[in-house]
Amino acid sequence: MTGDGTWWRQSAGELSTALAAGETTAAALLDGVLDRINRLNPDINAIVLIDETGARRAAEASDARRRAGAALGPLDGLPLTIKDNIYVGGLPATWGSALYGDFTPPGDDLPVARLRAAGAVIVGKTNTPEFAMLPVTENKLFGVTRNPWDLSLTPGGSSGGAVASVAAGLTPLAIGTDAGGSIRRPASYAGVAGIRPTTGRVARDLGFPAIAQDFQAIGPMARSVGDLILALSCIARPSASDRLSLAFPPFDMNRAAFSGPNGKAVIRFVPRAGSGPVEAAVGDSMRRAADTFADLGHDVAEADAPYDPEEIDRIWALMIGVGMGRVVQDVEDWETKVDDGIRGVIERASEVSAGDYLRTLDRIQELRADFARWMTGVDAMLTPASATLPWPIERRFPETVDGAPAGPRAAAAFATFVNAVGHPAISIPGDPSPTALPIGVQLVGRFGHDEDLLALALEFEAAKPWHDRWPTLALA
């Protein structure tokens, strides 16, 4: 599998099978990964730190376990990356900020520790914008990350480095975070799959200060839905160190079950969010996705968005402005050290009163109750993962959407609401645009029912295969 240089076309699950069968070794896989990183990463700047020493030590330990018949499980020996806002003990964690340029965390965050315990080989860290709070992936420390499908376009943010690495075949798996669409939107732009689990499903115990309360969740990105399941089977388990996680059973695909007759799902298709524009190619792809689910026998009906995107934008701006203000408040001359756009958000939020902040938290609780009621008897909401296609790298956001002027949050019209309510959501590749750019289909599920979304995604993936769609850069 590695001898002909095509290992990178294989899913993590397929590579796991090859390792178990003795068709390749963890060390050989790592050699292939490092070679591809050396050749392709300079073009996209997805991986900003490579831990060759640690990765080789982990790969050799994995191979020794397999020789002894003591493999730790399906992740043993598989290479992956971690986003640079997640703690990995012994490696820098910069959060994309010069404020943390010399910071090394005291240990692994719990999902990382669980991946290590399962034998995964951590190759390095992927790029993220400062504080993981911009819709593109660029920062003063490491520069800009480019989209493998077109180097003149962005892969989005803030998990842009993660999706770019997977889309280019540098590693089969990447672990990132999603606080406002940061997994799902980049996954859409890069043509990979990514899931934002239910708040609390992936327990945590170490990390940077929360900027947007409990909006952020850790989740995987991969080139198949099966690989997302493989990763979540390891990291989505309860822990006493994160009390919210104790409300959920361990991740188990056998729990998947739908509400409709004959075991079919009830899906509500939401093609627009309020009056916000949607690119025509995106809208067409979503219509075909809805038709596909209907052809599979599911109950699909169109519905209006159960939220006001403008209200969500206001909540988001207040939350992240106050949150980032907390991070920089004790840093001397922070204004000269952070991204100009982030400085502006912090300065605007400095006028927010404690009462306004608490009233915002109250409103979030109301939104959560309202959406839970809307989802009664519904298994999934189907929407675009993003209202737009990826846009030119030199811009922070698309200036127009479907010919209409667009603001900074227009592309996120379907994304951030999910974080506010805390529900699980997945982006999987749908039909691409007429120019072959990727487009992501988003499914939003009931709270705690991550397995249901993945079961639907598996069906869609089987009906609309996408694994053979690779950017030209990956084929070089």
N, C-alpha and C positions, 0 to 999 in steps of 0.2 A: 504493500500500500504506500509506503514512503519511498520505495526505490524509484518509481516512475515519476515522482514529484507531484502526484495528484492527491496527496493526503488532504490538502486544504479544501478539496471539494466535498469531503465527507462530513457528515454531521457529527456532533459530539457523541451521540448514541452509536453511530457506526464505528467511530474510532474506539469507543469503549469496547465494543464487540471484538474489534481487531486486536486490542490489547489482551483481552481475555483469552483469545484463541492463539496467542503467541505469534500473530502475523506481523506485529511491529512491537516496538518497545517505547516506553515513556521517554527515554533518552533520544531515540531516533525522532520521535515526534517533536521534542524540544529543539533538536537541531534544525528540523524543517521550519519550525516557527521562527527561530532566530534568523535563519537565512531569508525568509520572506520579509521579516521586519527590516532587516538591513537593506533589502532591495526596494521595498515599496513604501515603508513608513516615511522616508524623507519627502515623498510627494504629498502625503496626506497629513502628516504630523499628528497621528492619532495616539500613539504611545509615547509618553514623555519621560518615562523612567523605566529602564530595563534592569531587572534583578537577575542577571545571568547566573551569578554564584548561587543564590538561594534557589533559583529554579532548577539548576542542574543538581543540586543536593537533593531536592524533593523528587526529581525524576529518577535519580539513581536509587533512592530509598524505595520508590514505587516498584522499580524493576526487581529489586532484591526481595520485596514482599511477594511478588508474583512468582519468582523462582522458588520461593519457600511455600507456595500454595496458600499465602495468607493475605491476598488482596483485600483491601478495605471496602470495596464496593465499586459501583459503575463509574464513579468519578476518579478513581485511583489512577493517577498518571496523566489525566487530561489537562492540557494547558488552558489557562484563562487569564483575563486581566481584571483589574479592580480600578474603578474610577478614583481620581485623585482627591476626592472629598471624603473618602472612606478610610478609616484607620486600618493600616496594615503594620503590625509591629515590626520595627527595625527598618522600615522604609519611610522616606519623607512623605508627609501629607500636606501639600501646600494650599489646598482649597482654591487653587488658581490665583492666589493672592500673594503679592509681595510681603504682606503682613505676616505670612506664614512660610516664607521662603526657606527658613532654616529649621522648621519644626519637624520633629520626629515623634510620633505618638507613643504613648507608654505601652501599647499592646494592640492586639487585634480587636476590632469590633466583632461581635458575636457571629454574624454570618461568615466573616472571614475565618474565624477560628473553626467554625463547623466545616468549611470547605477544606481547610488544612487537615482537619481530623479525618476527612473522607479521602485524603490522598491527592487532592487537586494540586496542580503545579501552577503557582502564581508567577507569571512571567514578568509583570510590571504594572504600571499605573497609566491610566488614560487621561487625556486632556479634558479640562472642564473650564468654563469661564469663572471669573472671580465670584466666590461664594456660591457657585453653581446657580446663579441667578440671572443669566442673560439668555436670550433666545438663539444665540450663536455661540460657537466655542472658540474663544480667543482670550488671551490674557497677556499681561506684561512680562510674565516669566517665560512662557513657552511659545507665544505667538498663536497663529491661527491654525485651526484644523479644517481641512478641505474634504469635500464630498467625493468619494471614489467614483461615483457615476459621472461627475463632471467637476474637474478641479476648480472651475470658476464659480462653483456654487457652494453654499454652506451645508453641512450635515445637520444644522440646527444645534440647539443646546437645551439642557446643559450636558447631556450625555453624548455629545457629538463625537468625542474621541472613542468612546465605547462602540457606537454603531459603526463608525468608519473602520475600526479595526476588524469587526466581524464581517462587514460588507466586502472588505478587501481580502478576506481569508487569512488574516494574520493569526487569529485564534478562533476556535469555534464557539467560544462562550465569552461573555463579558458581564461583569456585575456593575450596576450603576445605581443612581437614585432618581426619584421622580417626585418633585414638590409642586410642579405646576404644568406637568406634561413633559418633563425632562427625559423620560424614557420613550414615551409613545410618539411624540412628534419627531425626534431624531430617527426613531425606527422607521417611521413613515418615509422620511426623506432619503434614507439610506437603503430601503428595500430589505429590511430584516424584521424579525419578530421581537417584540418586547412587552413585558407585562409590569404594571404597577399593581402589586398585591393589595388586598384589603389592609387598611391601617391596622397594624398589630400582628399581621400574619407572620411577618419576618421579624423576630425579636432582635433587639439591639441592646448593647450595654456600654459602649464607648463611642465617642464621636464628637464632632464639632457642635457648638451650641445650635439648637434648633432656631432657624430664622422665621419659619412660618408655622409656629406651633406644631401640630401633628400632621401637617400636610404631606411631609416627605415620607417616602417608603423606599426601601432597597428592593431591587428586582433584577432579573437577568435579561439579557438580549442574546439572540442566537439566530441561526439560519434554519431552524425548524421549531415547530411547536413542541415536538417531543423533547427537544433539548431544554426548552424552558421548564418542562415538567421534571426533567432530570435534575436541574439545578434547584428548583423549588422543593423537591423531595428531600434535599439535604438541608436547606436553610429555613424553610417555612415550618418551624416546629416551636412549640411554646417553651418559655424559660421563666423561671422565677425572677430573673433579673429584669424582666420587662413584663410588668403585671398585666398589661393589656393583652399580651400574647396568650395568657392563661385562659382567655375566653374562647380560644379556638382549639380544636383537636389537631393533631399533626396532619400535615398535608397528605391527602390520599385520593387518588383519582377514582377509586371505587365509590367515593361519596357523591360523584356527579349524578344529578338527577334533574329532570325538567318538569315543568308544571303542566304542560299541555297534554291533551289526549294521546294515547299510544306512545308515551314517552318522548313526545316532541316538545320543542321549546316554544315559548311565547316571546316574540321579539318585536320591539317597537322601533321602527325606523325613523330617525330624526335627521332629516337631510339638511336643516338649517338651524342656526342658533339665533333667534330673534330676527332682526333685519340685517344681520351681518352677511357680507358677500361670501360666496364660495366659488373657487375656481371651477370653470366649466368641466375641465377634465376630471377634477376631484368628484364633482357631483355625478358625472356619468359613471365613474367607477363605483360609486356608492350605490347607484341604482342597480347596476349589474350584480353587486354583492347581495343586495336585498333580494333580487330575483333568484340568486343561487341558493340562499337559505330557504326561500319558498319552494324551490324545486326539490330541496332535500326533505320537504314535508313539514317544515316548521311554520308556525302561525306568525306571519309577518304582516304588520299593518303600519301605516305611516302615522306619525304623531308630532305634535309641536314640542319644542324643547321645554322641559319642565323647570327652566331657570332663565334669568335675565343676564345675558353675558356682560352687559355694562355694569350691573351690580357686582358680578364676580370680579370684574377688573378693578373696581374700586376697593373691594375687600382685599384683593391680592396686593395692590399697591400699598395700602395701609399696613398690611401684615409684614410684607418683606421690608418696607422702609423702616418700621420700628425694629424689626428683628436685626437688620444689618446695622442699625444705629447702636444697638446693644453691643454688637461685636467690636465696633470701632471706638466706643465712647472713652476708653482708657488709653487709646493709642495717640501719642503726640504727633501732630501734623498729619493725621490720617487723610486729610483732604488731598494732600499731594501724593499719596501713596496708592490710592484706589482708582479704579476705572472712572472716567468722567461721568458716564451714565449712571453708575452706581452711586457716585457722590450726589448727583442730583436727586435720586430717589430718597436717599437718607436725609438730605436737607429738607425736602418737601415734607417728609414724615416727622420732622422734628417739631412741627406745630401741632401734632396729634395729642390730644389730652388723654389722660388716663380713662376718663369717662367714655370718650369716643372709642378707645381701644376695647374697653369692656363691652360696650354696646355692639361692637363688631363681633366679638366672641359670642354674644347672645344670638346675633343674627345667624351666625354659622350653625349654631345648634338648631335654630328654626329650619334652616335649609336642609339639614340632615333629616329632620323629622318629616318634612314635606316630601323629600325624595324617597324616603322609605315607603311613604304612603303611595307615591306614584308607581313604585316598583311592585306593589302588591299584585300578585298573580302574573308578574312579568319576569322572565328569566334574564333578558338582556336588552339593553338599549344599543341600537346600531347607529353609528355616526361616522363621519370622517375622523381620522386621527388628527388631521390638520385641515384647515380651510384652504391651504395653499400647497403648491409645489415648492421645492427648495428654491431659494432666491440667490442673487449674486453675493459673493463672499464679502464684498466691500460694504454691504449694508447690514444694519442691525435687524431690520425687519423689511418685509416687502412693502414698497410704497403704494402699490395698487393690488387689488384682488379682484379678478374678473373685470378689469377695466375701471373699477371704482377706487377712489382714494382710500387708503388703509392706514390705520394707526398702529402703534407698537404691539397691540395685543390681538390684532385681527386674526392672525394665523392660529392663535390659541383659543379660539372661540368654543371649541369642543373639549378642551383639555383640562383647564384649571378647575372647572366645576367638579370634576371627579375628585381632585385632591381635597377640595373644600368639604365634600360629603364623606370622603374616606372609603369609597367603594372600590372594588377591584376593576381594572380596565386593561385590555390588551390591544395592541396594534399588530395586525398581520398584513402582509402584502396583498393588495387587491390587483385588479387589472391596472397596468401602468398607463401613463399618459401617451398621447399620440407620438411624443418625442422620446418615449421609452423611459421617462423618469419615474421612479417608484411612487406609489400612492398607498397609504396605509388605511386599512379598515379598522375602526375601533369598535369593540364590544365592551359595554359597561354592565357589570353584573350586580346581583344582590350582595349586600354586606356579608362577607365571610364565605361566599360561594365562588371562590376562585376556580375551583375544579370544574364548575359548570361552564365557565367561560373557556377554559382550556379544551373541554370536550367539544364545544361548538367550534372552536378554532381548528381543532384536529379535523372535523368534518369539512370545514371550508377549505382547509389546506389540501385535503384529499381530492376535493371536487375541482379546485383551482390551483394546481401545483405551481410552485414558484422557485423551487430549489435550483433549477438550471439557469435562472436569470442572474448573470454576473456582470458587474461593470467591466468595461474593457481593461481598466487598470489591473484588475485582479487576474486577468488572463495573460498579462504580459510575461 
